[in-house]
């Protein structure tokens, strides 16, 4: 049994996308603009793609998702509290996107676990950047989306953003195992929580 994570960073806004792999099964977290690179990796490594999971519903985190959803006939999993965001506040207008089509096969889910094949994800609602934003725990990693970045935090001035909630969410993350690897939505990624706490001046309160 081989568990691993492949990381893809897009030049657009330095978005990070992740492929969670367990043997021959895999799940995407935030495909962003990297769908074709991810698809190529899946094909070369003979992997079975089970689904796409979003940390939150902003356009830049699922911009190329339709390519994967259509080709592999898989769902897009979005946390139930994020429904308003992905439908009404996904920010495609900020990116000057033409002919935007919202994925039709969205599955809204709740609870603290999302199980796709042999991959079991622990889900934590971490509002603040968006109302239904989540962090995902898996095998010593935590995917933080835009809730917490390596040297900053997510914006709080966008629809459903809330500074008080973001502070509470970050306080929750700070209590986790300090050896957890933080996988962020943008820029530098894959450092331990302990390392992040030492270098991120925005969360030392």
C-alpha positions as CSV (number, residue, x, y, z in Angstrom):
1,X,0.0,0.0,0.0
2,X,1.5,3.3,-1.1
3,X,0.1,6.6,0.0
4,X,1.4,9.8,-1.3
5,X,0.5,13.3,-2.5
6,X,1.3,14.9,-5.8
7,X,1.4,18.7,-5.8
8,X,0.7,20.9,-8.9
9,X,1.2,24.7,-8.8
10,X,-0.4,26.8,-11.5
11,X,1.1,30.0,-12.8
12,X,-2.2,31.8,-12.4
13,X,-2.3,33.2,-8.9
14,X,0.2,30.5,-7.8
15,X,-2.7,28.2,-6.9
16,X,-1.8,24.8,-5.4
17,X,-3.7,21.7,-6.5
18,X,-3.2,18.3,-4.8
19,X,-3.7,14.7,-5.8
20,X,-4.3,12.3,-2.8
21,X,-3.2,8.8,-3.8
22,X,-3.7,5.5,-2.1
23,X,-2.5,2.6,-4.2
24,X,-4.3,3.1,-7.6
25,X,-7.1,5.3,-6.3
26,X,-6.9,9.1,-6.1
27,X,-8.8,12.2,-5.2
28,X,-8.2,15.8,-6.3
29,X,-8.2,18.7,-3.8
30,X,-8.8,22.1,-5.6
31,X,-7.9,21.4,-9.3
32,X,-7.6,25.1,-9.9
33,X,-6.0,25.7,-13.3
34,X,-4.1,22.4,-13.4
35,X,-6.7,19.9,-14.7
36,X,-4.7,18.8,-17.8
37,X,-1.5,18.3,-15.9
38,X,-3.4,16.3,-13.2
39,X,-5.1,14.3,-15.9
40,X,-1.8,13.5,-17.5
41,X,-0.3,12.4,-14.2
42,X,-3.4,10.2,-13.5
43,X,-3.1,8.6,-16.9
44,X,0.7,8.0,-16.8
45,X,0.4,6.4,-13.3
46,X,-2.7,4.3,-14.2
47,X,-4.7,5.8,-11.4
48,X,-8.5,5.7,-10.8
49,X,-9.8,9.1,-10.2
50,X,-12.7,9.0,-7.7
51,X,-13.7,12.7,-7.3
52,X,-12.8,16.3,-6.9
53,X,-13.1,18.0,-3.5
54,X,-13.0,21.8,-2.9
55,X,-11.7,23.5,0.1
56,X,-14.0,26.4,-0.8
57,X,-16.1,27.7,-3.7
58,X,-14.0,30.5,-5.3
59,X,-13.5,30.2,-9.0
60,X,-9.7,30.0,-9.0
61,X,-9.9,26.8,-7.0
62,X,-12.1,24.9,-9.5
63,X,-11.5,26.9,-12.7
64,X,-10.6,23.8,-14.8
65,X,-12.7,21.2,-12.9
66,X,-15.2,20.7,-15.7
67,X,-12.5,19.0,-17.9
68,X,-11.9,16.4,-15.2
69,X,-15.5,16.0,-14.2
70,X,-16.6,15.4,-17.8
71,X,-13.8,13.1,-18.8
72,X,-13.8,10.9,-15.7
73,X,-17.5,11.1,-15.0
74,X,-16.9,12.0,-11.4
75,X,-18.6,14.4,-8.9
76,X,-17.4,17.7,-7.5
77,X,-17.7,17.5,-3.7
78,X,-18.5,20.8,-2.0
79,X,-19.2,21.3,1.7
80,X,-22.9,21.9,2.3
81,X,-22.4,25.3,4.0
82,X,-20.5,26.5,0.9
83,X,-23.5,26.2,-1.5
84,X,-24.3,29.9,-1.6
85,X,-20.7,30.7,-2.3
86,X,-20.1,28.4,-5.2
87,X,-23.4,29.2,-6.8
88,X,-23.7,33.0,-6.2
89,X,-20.3,34.2,-5.0
90,X,-17.7,32.1,-6.8
91,X,-16.0,35.3,-8.1
92,X,-15.8,34.3,-11.7
93,X,-16.6,38.0,-12.6
94,X,-13.4,39.1,-10.8
95,X,-11.4,36.9,-13.2
96,X,-13.2,38.2,-16.3
97,X,-14.2,34.7,-17.3
98,X,-16.2,34.3,-20.5
99,X,-18.8,31.6,-21.0
100,X,-18.5,30.3,-17.4
101,X,-20.4,27.1,-16.8
102,X,-20.9,26.0,-13.2
103,X,-20.3,22.2,-12.9
104,X,-23.6,20.4,-13.1
105,X,-22.5,17.3,-11.0
106,X,-21.9,19.0,-7.7
107,X,-22.5,16.8,-4.6
108,X,-23.0,18.8,-1.4
109,X,-21.9,16.9,1.7
110,X,-21.9,17.4,5.4
111,X,-20.5,15.7,8.4
112,X,-16.9,15.3,9.5
113,X,-15.8,12.5,7.1
114,X,-15.8,12.1,3.4
115,X,-15.0,8.6,2.2
116,X,-14.1,8.0,-1.5
117,X,-13.0,4.4,-2.1
118,X,-10.2,3.6,0.4
119,X,-9.4,7.3,0.9
120,X,-11.0,8.7,4.1
121,X,-10.9,12.5,4.6
122,X,-11.5,14.2,7.9
123,X,-13.4,17.4,7.2
124,X,-13.3,20.5,9.5
125,X,-15.5,23.5,8.7
126,X,-13.2,26.6,9.1
127,X,-15.3,29.7,8.2
128,X,-13.8,33.1,7.8
129,X,-12.5,33.3,4.3
130,X,-15.9,31.9,3.2
131,X,-18.7,30.6,5.3
132,X,-18.4,27.0,4.2
133,X,-14.6,26.8,3.8
134,X,-13.1,23.6,5.0
135,X,-9.7,22.1,6.0
136,X,-9.1,18.5,5.2
137,X,-7.0,16.1,7.3
138,X,-5.4,13.0,5.7
139,X,-2.4,10.9,6.8
140,X,-0.4,13.6,8.6
141,X,-1.4,16.4,6.1
142,X,-3.9,19.2,6.4
143,X,-5.2,21.0,3.3
144,X,-6.0,24.5,4.4
145,X,-7.2,26.1,1.2
146,X,-7.2,29.9,1.7
147,X,-8.0,29.7,5.4
148,X,-4.4,29.7,6.3
149,X,-1.4,30.3,4.0
150,X,2.3,29.9,4.8
151,X,2.9,33.6,5.5
152,X,-0.6,35.1,5.6
153,X,-4.2,34.3,6.0
154,X,-7.2,34.4,3.6
155,X,-9.0,37.5,2.7
156,X,-12.0,38.4,4.9
157,X,-13.6,41.1,2.8
158,X,-15.2,38.9,0.1
159,X,-18.9,37.7,0.3
160,X,-19.5,35.6,3.4
161,X,-16.0,36.4,4.8
162,X,-15.9,37.1,8.5
163,X,-12.8,38.2,10.5
164,X,-14.0,36.9,13.8
165,X,-14.8,33.5,12.3
166,X,-11.4,33.3,10.6
167,X,-9.6,34.1,13.9
168,X,-11.6,31.3,15.6
169,X,-10.7,28.9,12.7
170,X,-7.0,29.7,12.9
171,X,-7.0,29.2,16.7
172,X,-8.5,25.8,16.1
173,X,-5.8,24.9,13.6
174,X,-3.1,26.1,16.0
175,X,-4.1,23.4,18.4
176,X,-3.4,20.6,16.0
177,X,-0.4,18.3,16.0
178,X,2.6,20.5,15.2
179,X,4.1,17.9,12.9
180,X,1.2,18.1,10.5
181,X,2.3,19.2,7.0
182,X,0.4,22.2,5.9
183,X,-0.8,22.2,2.3
184,X,-2.0,25.6,1.4
185,X,-4.1,27.0,-1.4
186,X,-1.5,29.4,-2.8
187,X,2.3,29.9,-3.0
188,X,4.7,28.2,-0.6
189,X,3.3,24.9,0.7
190,X,4.2,21.6,2.4
191,X,5.8,22.8,5.6
192,X,5.0,21.7,9.1
193,X,2.5,23.5,11.3
194,X,5.4,24.2,13.7
195,X,7.4,25.9,11.0
196,X,4.4,27.9,9.9
197,X,3.7,29.1,13.4
198,X,7.2,30.5,13.6
199,X,7.2,32.4,10.3
200,X,3.5,33.5,9.9
201,X,3.3,36.9,11.7
202,X,-0.5,37.1,11.1
203,X,-1.4,34.2,13.4
204,X,0.8,34.8,16.4
205,X,-1.9,36.1,18.7
